[in-house]
């Protein structure tokens, strides 16, 4: 399965929606998209992993490198792992937990909660 990355702006946040398999072959695509966002001055990035069906160690490496990159420029990285992940355990969630790196990431259930749009709607 091929990997696709769609980009959207949600206020100050750049949301990269990733679909497919995040592996040795496809992870450089995600790395490049995160680097491009940072190079364009966008330091608030959400990676929506809801539709990632498979993630290997190189995919995890890209997530960790992205976190490090954003931290170095005083930005923020948030991950979206679907709410069902807590019960059924989404693949990415299980991989991150198995490797002991899940705690490194700010994880949200959906785009609205990750970008703070939920809070804006509540206060409006």
Buried (B, 14 or more C-beta within 10 A) or exposed (E): EEBEBEEEEBEEBBBBBBBBBBBEEBBEBBBEBBEEBBEEEBBBBBBBBBBBEBBBEBBBEBBBBBBEBBEEEEBBBBBBBBBEBEEEEBBBBBBBEEEEBBEBBEBBBBBBBBBBBBEEEEEE
